[in-house]
Amino acid sequence: MPSKNNIGKKILIIGGGIHGAYIARYAAQNGFSVTLLEKSDFASGTSSRSSKMAHGGLRYLELFDFKQVFEGIKARDELFKEVPHLAKPEKFLIPIPKNNFFFKYKLKIGLMLYDLMLKNKSLKHFWIPRKNLNFQGFNSKSEDLEGCFVYNDGLMNDSRIVIENILLAEKHGATCLNYSEVIKSRKLNKQREITYKNCLNETTNTVICDIVINCTGPWVNNIDEILGVENNINLKYSRGSHLIFNTPWNTPSLFLPMPGKARYYFVWKHLGGTMVGTTEREITNLEENPEASKSEVQEILDRLKKDLPSENLNESTLYYSFAGIRTLPMRDRKSETGTVSRKHIWKMNDNVLSLYGGKYTTASWTAFEGLKLLSEHLSLKSKLVKKSEKLNLGIDALNPDLKKAVSHCLEKEHVKKIEDLMRRRLGVEYLPNYKSELYEKVITIVKEIKPLLID
Ligand SMILES: Cc1cc2nc3c(=O)[nH]c(=O)nc-3n(C[C@H](O)[C@H](O)[C@H](O)COP(=O)(O)OP(=O)(O)OC[C@H]3O[C@@H](n4cnc5c(N)ncnc54)[C@H](O)[C@@H]3O)c2cc1C
């Protein structure tokens, strides 16, 4: 039962990415009166553009971020339990070249620490010497391979986890609006009046709230400015790009060192093909719809040619790319984005709670932490409950009953544009046969059910 103590406190959440969606759900479950406004589609910001890895953050161990890794592993395991249809465990191979003792033992120590934090000890890492490897695709001419470490993390469907949280928030009474952009704020006595624009018909509306939660990812400082709060958090932004190839990937996922850079890139199965990512390009201008640049595409293709020359991951099989913006709150003066901690920061100022940074896998923890801060700030006595809830709608890009899936999305999931449906609800846009076959198939169904959606 939601606490009576919270009922009546009006929370306005700005941003319908994973953080906004979790907060809306937990706040609504706990009896708050919740409105969430998203300027574009739910999950259209960073939360559909991640590497889709549910992970503890093995490489954060190099930054001695033990707490973050520990929380990451726990949050990852919670995802596997709560949304098993959208987040699944996955094995990753990390190849180790011969005579590279430093790299091997540094990684070994990291993996041992990772194991120490595991609840399920059967998921500990192990070593496969080269002669026992099933996967033969590594380039072994220039860098002879000693073997591979195998460790466990997971993969997820990022946009659908957002959508399911939005639907759960609504089930508990929240009002969640997409294509609703916050443009103005006015302080009333103890409250605020927030003006938002309907981006589909350009009309404006207002909402009155006791507290605002700013979950706008890379745009957090813009919204702070509209709200008139100044937290002086120095942010860095970096673009990460991913490529999808129409080559099916039927072997284990790979985690490959990026020589000369303190990071890895990955190769794994993604729906009908293979996904490879990611780059790390520091940027100063925020893009609304970031895209992979030519040089990023080339950087990945060059690496693949060197590392996996026989796997048919090249220009001729490349058919899709996407990019997202990482928001990195700076705690020190280090300038390399790859070595900046991924830990988020919450700030409460003038009844506005703003989130800087954050990671998808730990978003449920971060969201609940934010809600607790808000509750303390409002001196609410009742204990907040983090309630696990399942909502398996069985929708994914490979669903054989396309008509049922399309009609569910059109009726229940706030689809306003064809892109919402193809990219973030069904995910069919990522499939190799999208242009040749699926696009027309889905459009035919949409014409039958909701003809007005077609421009
Ligand atoms: C390349 C890349 C790879 C990543 N890979 C992983 C990974 O594998 N695993 C992992 O755990 N994490 C990963 N992350 C991190 C993760 O994706 C982000 O932490 C997470 O998606 C951020 O979610 P968010 O809700 O904070 O922000 P967003 O998803 O960006 O949501 C913010 C929303 O605010 C909206 N907004 C902005 N202005 C307004 C306004 N005026 N009015 C209303 N709404 C507004 C935006 O439209 C947007 O939808 C990755 C990030 C990147 C960039």
The ligand as an SDF file (V2000), in Angstrom:
LIG
                    3D

 53 58  0  0  0  0  0  0  0  0999 V2000
   27.5470    5.3040  -26.0880 C   0  0  0  0  0  0  0  0  0  0  0  0
   26.9890    4.9330  -24.7550 C   0  0  0  0  0  0  0  0  0  0  0  0
   27.0400    3.6140  -24.3280 C   0  0  0  0  0  0  0  0  0  0  0  0
   26.5220    3.2740  -23.0840 C   0  0  0  0  0  0  0  0  0  0  0  0
   26.5180    1.9690  -22.7220 N   0  0  0  0  0  0  0  0  0  0  0  0
   26.0180    1.6050  -21.5380 C   0  0  0  0  0  0  0  0  0  0  0  0
   25.9480    0.2340  -21.1920 C   0  0  0  0  0  0  0  0  0  0  0  0
   26.2750   -0.6280  -21.9880 O   0  0  0  0  0  0  0  0  0  0  0  0
   25.4670   -0.0630  -19.9760 N   0  0  0  0  0  0  0  0  0  0  0  0
   25.0700    0.8820  -19.0790 C   0  0  0  0  0  0  0  0  0  0  0  0
   24.6890    0.5230  -17.9610 O   0  0  0  0  0  0  0  0  0  0  0  0
   25.0780    2.1950  -19.3850 N   0  0  0  0  0  0  0  0  0  0  0  0
   25.5310    2.5660  -20.5980 C   0  0  0  0  0  0  0  0  0  0  0  0
   25.5330    3.8810  -20.9730 N   0  0  0  0  0  0  0  0  0  0  0  0
   24.9890    4.8860  -20.0460 C   0  0  0  0  0  0  0  0  0  0  0  0
   23.4570    4.9580  -20.1410 C   0  0  0  0  0  0  0  0  0  0  0  0
   23.0200    4.8040  -21.4410 O   0  0  0  0  0  0  0  0  0  0  0  0
   22.9680    6.2960  -19.5750 C   0  0  0  0  0  0  0  0  0  0  0  0
   23.4690    6.4160  -18.2650 O   0  0  0  0  0  0  0  0  0  0  0  0
   21.4510    6.3950  -19.4690 C   0  0  0  0  0  0  0  0  0  0  0  0
   20.8160    6.0030  -20.6510 O   0  0  0  0  0  0  0  0  0  0  0  0
   21.0760    7.8420  -19.1290 C   0  0  0  0  0  0  0  0  0  0  0  0
   19.6910    7.9080  -18.9540 O   0  0  0  0  0  0  0  0  0  0  0  0
   18.9910    9.2590  -18.5010 P   0  0  0  0  0  0  0  0  0  0  0  0
   17.5930    8.9210  -18.1830 O   0  0  0  0  0  0  0  0  0  0  0  0
   19.7810    9.8910  -17.4130 O   0  0  0  0  0  0  0  0  0  0  0  0
   19.1350   10.2340  -19.7430 O   0  0  0  0  0  0  0  0  0  0  0  0
   18.4510   10.1840  -21.1920 P   0  0  0  0  0  0  0  0  0  0  0  0
   18.1240    8.8120  -21.6070 O   0  0  0  0  0  0  0  0  0  0  0  0
   19.2880   11.0040  -22.0870 O   0  0  0  0  0  0  0  0  0  0  0  0
   17.0660   10.9160  -20.9410 O   0  0  0  0  0  0  0  0  0  0  0  0
   16.9640   12.3050  -20.7590 C   0  0  0  0  0  0  0  0  0  0  0  0
   15.7070   12.7550  -21.4600 C   0  0  0  0  0  0  0  0  0  0  0  0
   15.4530   14.1350  -21.1430 O   0  0  0  0  0  0  0  0  0  0  0  0
   14.7240   14.6590  -22.2270 C   0  0  0  0  0  0  0  0  0  0  0  0
   14.7110   16.1360  -22.1810 N   0  0  0  0  0  0  0  0  0  0  0  0
   15.7340   16.9720  -22.4240 C   0  0  0  0  0  0  0  0  0  0  0  0
   15.3160   18.2470  -22.3370 N   0  0  0  0  0  0  0  0  0  0  0  0
   13.9950   18.2210  -22.0170 C   0  0  0  0  0  0  0  0  0  0  0  0
   12.9950   19.2070  -21.8240 C   0  0  0  0  0  0  0  0  0  0  0  0
   13.2430   20.5240  -21.9560 N   0  0  0  0  0  0  0  0  0  0  0  0
   11.7310   18.8160  -21.5110 N   0  0  0  0  0  0  0  0  0  0  0  0
   11.4190   17.4990  -21.3870 C   0  0  0  0  0  0  0  0  0  0  0  0
   12.3430   16.5130  -21.5890 N   0  0  0  0  0  0  0  0  0  0  0  0
   13.6030   16.8690  -21.9000 C   0  0  0  0  0  0  0  0  0  0  0  0
   15.4740   14.0950  -23.4300 C   0  0  0  0  0  0  0  0  0  0  0  0
   14.6940   14.1370  -24.6140 O   0  0  0  0  0  0  0  0  0  0  0  0
   15.8090   12.6940  -22.9890 C   0  0  0  0  0  0  0  0  0  0  0  0
   14.9060   11.7080  -23.4860 O   0  0  0  0  0  0  0  0  0  0  0  0
   25.9950    4.2610  -22.2300 C   0  0  0  0  0  0  0  0  0  0  0  0
   25.9310    5.5880  -22.6630 C   0  0  0  0  0  0  0  0  0  0  0  0
   26.4020    5.9160  -23.9240 C   0  0  0  0  0  0  0  0  0  0  0  0
   26.2880    7.3100  -24.3920 C   0  0  0  0  0  0  0  0  0  0  0  0
  1  2  1  0
  2  3  1  0
  2 52  2  0
  3  4  2  0
  4  5  1  0
  4 50  1  0
  5  6  2  0
  6  7  1  0
  6 13  1  0
  7  8  2  0
  7  9  1  0
  9 10  1  0
 10 11  2  0
 10 12  1  0
 12 13  2  0
 13 14  1  0
 14 15  1  0
 14 50  1  0
 15 16  1  0
 16 17  1  0
 16 18  1  0
 18 19  1  0
 18 20  1  0
 20 21  1  0
 20 22  1  0
 22 23  1  0
 23 24  1  0
 24 25  2  0
 24 26  1  0
 24 27  1  0
 27 28  1  0
 28 29  2  0
 28 30  1  0
 28 31  1  0
 31 32  1  0
 32 33  1  0
 33 34  1  0
 33 48  1  0
 34 35  1  0
 35 36  1  0
 35 46  1  0
 36 37  1  0
 36 45  1  0
 37 38  2  0
 38 39  1  0
 39 40  1  0
 39 45  2  0
 40 41  1  0
 40 42  2  0
 42 43  1  0
 43 44  2  0
 44 45  1  0
 46 47  1  0
 46 48  1  0
 48 49  1  0
 50 51  2  0
 51 52  1  0
 52 53  1  0
M  END
$$$$
